Amino acid sequence: MTSGFDFIYDRLFNSRRKPSPNLMLHARGDILAMLSELAHEQGISIEDLAMRYVEKETIKDYQSANVNVQSWESLSERQQEVAALACLGNTNAEIAERLAISLETVKTHMKVILRKFKVRGRHQLRYILRKWDFSDFDFPPPSG
């Protein structure tokens, strides 16, 4: 199964070797003017310069996404539940109640999660995982 990043990277790589009429970039006038000036300074076409930037950002996003997936997969199932609930905006106390575990256990799991993702707090964790779908983890707390 090919990921979206793999598909985009493959299209970009192939378009560099053999220009593809299917890959078209649109830029605002001020960005186009800056690209034009930079391309002129470097002695290359605007398209080549733009492609360099697109490739660089795509590769950076792809590598970042892979690191996040690897970090996620290194978590235990319970740690994934805690991380997902934290990303959904739950407090430690709410997470403890939903998962029927102690508050200290939630705090311990959060320390491990933050360390594995190399972030300082849940806001940073939420930011780097902002595009992830955690709806499967958004279940009601236990009754009682």
Residue frames as qw, qx, qy, qz and C-alpha x, y, z in Angstrom:
[[0.000, 0.890, 0.457, 0.000, 0.00, 0.00, 0.00],
 [0.435, 0.312, 0.005, 0.845, 1.43, 3.37, -1.01],
 [0.189, -0.656, -0.443, 0.581, 1.08, 6.29, 1.38],
 [0.268, 0.935, 0.233, -0.007, 0.13, 9.76, 0.19],
 [0.235, -0.845, 0.371, 0.304, 3.66, 10.94, 0.89],
 [0.578, -0.139, 0.704, 0.389, 5.16, 8.08, -1.15],
 [0.495, 0.649, 0.547, 0.187, 2.86, 8.95, -4.05],
 [0.095, 0.991, 0.014, -0.090, 3.72, 12.65, -3.95],
 [0.396, -0.675, 0.519, 0.344, 7.45, 12.00, -3.55],
 [0.615, 0.125, 0.697, 0.348, 7.37, 9.54, -6.46],
 [0.395, 0.828, 0.379, 0.122, 5.55, 12.10, -8.65],
 [0.090, -0.961, 0.194, 0.177, 8.06, 14.81, -7.73],
 [0.529, -0.444, 0.628, 0.358, 11.06, 12.55, -8.32],
 [0.584, 0.343, 0.661, 0.323, 9.75, 11.38, -11.68],
 [0.277, 0.929, 0.244, 0.017, 8.84, 14.91, -12.74],
 [0.260, -0.827, 0.369, 0.337, 12.46, 15.99, -12.11],
 [0.502, -0.179, 0.735, 0.419, 13.75, 13.28, -14.45],
 [0.118, 0.314, 0.712, 0.617, 11.06, 13.72, -17.04],
 [0.195, 0.080, 0.218, -0.953, 8.89, 16.84, -16.67],
 [0.072, 0.424, 0.903, 0.014, 5.25, 15.96, -16.24],
 [0.125, -0.364, -0.284, -0.878, 2.48, 18.18, -17.59],
 [0.549, -0.567, -0.586, -0.184, 0.32, 16.96, -14.66],
 [0.545, -0.478, -0.354, 0.590, 2.41, 18.70, -12.01],
 [0.160, 0.686, 0.192, 0.683, 1.52, 22.39, -11.92],
 [0.386, -0.363, -0.469, 0.707, 2.38, 24.94, -9.28],
 [0.017, -0.828, -0.333, -0.451, 0.32, 28.04, -8.57],
 [0.482, -0.267, -0.345, 0.760, 1.83, 30.95, -6.66],
 [0.002, -0.917, -0.303, 0.259, 0.64, 34.39, -5.60],
 [0.469, 0.837, -0.015, 0.280, 2.16, 37.27, -7.52],
 [0.214, -0.874, 0.405, -0.162, 4.54, 38.32, -4.74],
 [0.786, -0.306, 0.530, 0.082, 5.78, 34.75, -4.28],
 [0.796, 0.492, 0.267, 0.230, 6.19, 34.36, -8.02],
 [0.234, 0.926, -0.192, 0.225, 8.27, 37.56, -8.12],
 [0.474, -0.702, 0.528, -0.065, 10.51, 36.29, -5.31],
 [0.868, 0.029, 0.478, 0.131, 10.89, 32.92, -7.04],
 [0.636, 0.735, 0.097, 0.213, 11.75, 34.66, -10.27],
 [0.011, -0.916, 0.361, -0.177, 14.40, 36.81, -8.59],
 [0.645, -0.493, 0.584, -0.015, 15.95, 33.85, -6.75],
 [0.867, 0.284, 0.385, 0.138, 15.89, 31.68, -9.88],
 [0.465, 0.859, -0.088, 0.195, 17.60, 34.45, -11.86],
 [0.260, -0.823, 0.489, -0.122, 20.29, 34.78, -9.17],
 [0.692, -0.288, 0.661, 0.021, 20.92, 31.03, -9.27],
 [0.199, 0.446, -0.657, -0.574, 20.76, 30.79, -13.06],
 [0.101, 0.164, 0.979, 0.072, 17.92, 28.27, -13.13],
 [0.270, -0.404, -0.536, -0.690, 14.28, 28.32, -14.15],
 [0.465, -0.328, 0.284, -0.772, 11.50, 29.29, -11.75],
 [0.902, -0.083, -0.246, -0.344, 10.07, 25.80, -12.15],
 [0.729, 0.172, -0.570, 0.338, 13.33, 24.14, -11.10],
 [0.045, 0.322, -0.509, 0.797, 13.69, 26.42, -8.10],
 [0.663, -0.242, 0.097, -0.702, 10.07, 25.86, -7.05],
 [0.904, 0.010, -0.408, -0.128, 10.51, 22.11, -7.47],
 [0.456, 0.277, -0.641, 0.552, 13.56, 22.19, -5.18],
 [0.259, -0.264, 0.433, -0.822, 11.52, 23.86, -2.46],
 [0.825, -0.102, -0.103, -0.547, 8.56, 21.54, -2.92],
 [0.809, 0.137, -0.560, 0.112, 10.83, 18.49, -2.82],
 [0.244, 0.297, -0.622, 0.682, 12.64, 19.75, 0.28],
 [0.467, -0.210, 0.324, -0.795, 9.40, 20.44, 2.16],
 [0.879, -0.002, -0.277, -0.388, 7.83, 17.16, 1.03],
 [0.686, 0.183, -0.639, 0.297, 10.83, 15.16, 2.19],
 [0.003, 0.274, -0.563, 0.780, 10.89, 17.05, 5.50],
 [0.673, -0.149, 0.125, -0.713, 7.15, 16.39, 6.06],
 [0.875, 0.095, -0.442, -0.173, 7.55, 12.76, 5.03],
 [0.504, 0.223, -0.684, 0.478, 10.46, 12.19, 7.41],
 [0.241, -0.241, 0.449, -0.826, 8.63, 13.96, 10.22],
 [0.806, -0.084, -0.086, -0.580, 5.52, 11.86, 9.64],
 [0.804, 0.136, -0.575, 0.066, 7.60, 8.67, 9.66],
 [0.219, 0.255, -0.660, 0.672, 9.26, 9.67, 12.94],
 [0.497, -0.182, 0.286, -0.799, 5.84, 10.34, 14.48],
 [0.883, 0.012, -0.300, -0.361, 4.50, 7.00, 13.27],
 [0.644, 0.199, -0.662, 0.327, 7.55, 5.21, 14.68],
 [0.061, -0.253, 0.558, -0.788, 7.14, 7.03, 17.99],
 [0.707, -0.122, 0.050, -0.695, 3.44, 6.10, 18.09],
 [0.881, 0.087, -0.438, -0.153, 4.16, 2.46, 17.31],
 [0.424, 0.273, -0.697, 0.509, 6.76, 2.34, 20.11],
 [0.398, -0.291, 0.384, -0.781, 4.02, 3.15, 22.65],
 [0.101, 0.149, 0.968, -0.174, 2.10, 0.44, 24.45],
 [0.124, -0.536, -0.711, -0.438, -1.61, 0.13, 23.71],
 [0.338, -0.758, -0.477, 0.290, -2.44, 1.88, 27.00],
 [0.314, -0.447, 0.088, 0.833, 0.04, 4.68, 26.28],
 [0.066, 0.220, 0.597, 0.769, -1.58, 5.16, 22.86],
 [0.234, -0.707, -0.652, -0.140, -4.97, 5.50, 24.57],
 [0.375, -0.697, -0.238, 0.563, -3.56, 8.06, 27.01],
 [0.267, -0.205, 0.333, 0.881, -1.86, 10.00, 24.19],
 [0.018, -0.429, -0.679, -0.596, -5.01, 9.99, 22.06],
 [0.296, -0.778, -0.552, 0.061, -7.19, 11.19, 24.93],
 [0.369, -0.568, -0.040, 0.735, -4.64, 13.92, 25.74],
 [0.171, 0.005, 0.494, 0.853, -4.70, 15.03, 22.09],
 [0.152, -0.589, -0.688, -0.396, -8.49, 15.13, 22.25],
 [0.109, -0.602, 0.085, -0.786, -8.17, 17.70, 25.06],
 [0.768, -0.525, -0.353, -0.100, -8.78, 15.54, 28.12],
 [0.210, -0.782, 0.475, -0.344, -7.08, 16.41, 31.40],
 [0.236, 0.295, -0.904, 0.199, -5.06, 13.81, 33.31],
 [0.379, 0.034, 0.693, -0.613, -7.96, 13.38, 35.73],
 [0.736, 0.348, 0.020, -0.580, -10.43, 12.83, 32.87],
 [0.562, 0.420, -0.698, -0.145, -8.08, 10.32, 31.25],
 [0.023, -0.200, 0.895, -0.398, -7.73, 8.45, 34.54],
 [0.566, 0.179, 0.491, -0.637, -11.51, 8.30, 34.91],
 [0.720, 0.433, -0.241, -0.485, -12.11, 7.19, 31.30],
 [0.596, 0.378, -0.709, -0.005, -9.49, 4.45, 31.45],
 [0.834, -0.509, -0.082, -0.197, -10.20, 3.47, 35.08],
 [0.761, 0.108, -0.322, 0.553, -6.56, 3.93, 36.09],
 [0.441, -0.701, -0.258, 0.497, -4.92, 6.07, 38.74],
 [0.179, 0.982, -0.022, -0.050, -3.92, 9.67, 38.15],
 [0.392, -0.693, 0.547, 0.260, -0.30, 8.75, 38.91],
 [0.672, 0.116, 0.672, 0.291, -0.40, 6.08, 36.19],
 [0.445, 0.839, 0.293, 0.111, -1.66, 8.66, 33.69],
 [0.098, -0.948, 0.273, 0.134, 1.17, 11.03, 34.68],
 [0.575, -0.390, 0.657, 0.292, 3.73, 8.24, 34.26],
 [0.637, 0.438, 0.583, 0.252, 2.33, 7.34, 30.84],
 [0.261, 0.959, 0.108, 0.006, 2.38, 11.02, 29.80],
 [0.315, -0.787, 0.457, 0.268, 6.07, 11.34, 30.77],
 [0.610, -0.068, 0.715, 0.335, 6.93, 8.33, 28.61],
 [0.503, 0.701, 0.487, 0.136, 4.79, 9.62, 25.71],
 [0.080, 0.988, -0.070, -0.112, 6.32, 13.09, 25.79],
 [0.429, -0.607, 0.588, 0.318, 9.83, 11.64, 25.97],
 [0.626, 0.157, 0.703, 0.300, 9.22, 9.30, 23.01],
 [0.405, 0.803, 0.384, 0.210, 7.84, 12.15, 20.88],
 [0.531, -0.019, -0.052, 0.845, 10.62, 14.48, 22.10],
 [0.110, -0.689, -0.251, -0.671, 8.19, 17.21, 23.13],
 [0.107, 0.210, -0.561, 0.793, 7.89, 19.20, 26.35],
 [0.340, 0.168, 0.578, -0.722, 4.16, 19.08, 26.90],
 [0.437, 0.423, 0.792, -0.050, 0.77, 17.98, 25.68],
 [0.342, 0.817, 0.079, -0.458, 0.33, 21.18, 23.64],
 [0.084, 0.603, -0.674, -0.418, 3.36, 20.29, 21.54],
 [0.307, 0.037, 0.949, 0.063, 2.15, 16.69, 21.31],
 [0.440, 0.646, 0.541, -0.312, -1.25, 17.92, 20.12],
 [0.258, 0.792, -0.237, -0.500, 0.42, 20.17, 17.57],
 [0.008, 0.441, -0.821, -0.363, 2.59, 17.48, 15.96],
 [0.149, 0.193, 0.967, 0.067, -0.33, 15.02, 15.89],
 [0.315, 0.372, 0.226, -0.844, -2.94, 17.63, 14.91],
 [0.522, 0.289, -0.473, -0.649, -3.79, 15.92, 11.62],
 [0.148, 0.034, -0.987, 0.044, -4.27, 12.48, 13.18],
 [0.617, -0.322, -0.320, -0.643, -7.74, 11.08, 13.64],
 [0.058, 0.144, -0.860, 0.487, -8.30, 10.00, 17.24],
 [0.612, -0.172, -0.088, -0.767, -12.07, 9.60, 16.97],
 [0.759, -0.075, -0.642, -0.080, -11.78, 5.86, 17.74],
 [0.429, -0.028, -0.648, 0.629, -10.43, 6.82, 21.17],
 [0.221, -0.205, 0.144, -0.943, -13.18, 9.33, 21.94],
 [0.481, -0.354, -0.786, -0.158, -15.36, 6.99, 23.97],
 [0.451, -0.722, -0.036, -0.524, -17.52, 7.94, 26.97],
 [0.055, -0.459, 0.751, -0.472, -16.18, 7.50, 30.49],
 [0.338, -0.185, -0.923, 0.024, -17.28, 4.39, 32.39],
 [0.486, -0.583, -0.197, -0.620, -20.57, 4.75, 34.22],
 [0.746, -0.354, -0.523, 0.211, -20.64, 4.41, 37.94]]
